[in-house]
Amino acid sequence: MNLRNYGWLLGTTLLVGGIGGVLAGFLVAGEHLGGSVGNFFVGTLVNLLVGLTIAVLAEMGFFAYMTLNYLMLSLLKNMKLWKAIQVVLILFTAFDMVYLRYTAFGQGEAIWPYLLVPLMLLAVAVVAAYAKVRLTNSNAWIPTVFFLFVVTSIEWVPGLRQNNASSALFMIVPLLFCNIWQVLHLHRLTQKTS
């Protein structure tokens, strides 16, 4: 990837994150819709800035994963082994998302609501991975699910620690917008041109 492509990815990811932040703000904290015009614009600006901040977090997570992927493929020299490790880490992350949140917040409650969050995130990751496979090839399936599930889960920890549906939703919308945007455009930016 050259510097021009990196700049394009960074700029568009920031734009997508900003849009996701504004959308999440309207979904979660729509109280600025009922006030004055000034209140509306200030609320929208704050949501845009939060979305841009989350986009920077998503960008860092994306390049951290790209670095990890490069290192693991270099060290293991076996793509199948690295894919198997990624599947194990997907399962481990799914278990931890349920177990750690349930032990921290849900003692004495039913476990079903704590299963819903990772299942929904996994469903989004699988749908996006299907789109990525359609755009590229079947080798993209596991890395895409891994990135969109595991890395997004790690980036989402501040929102999940609040144990508040509004906080979790406000953070996951821009994160998913950015991470899906990045993963679906990576192959276009890294193609070798003749």
Beta strands, then each sheet from edge to edge (+ up, - down):
end
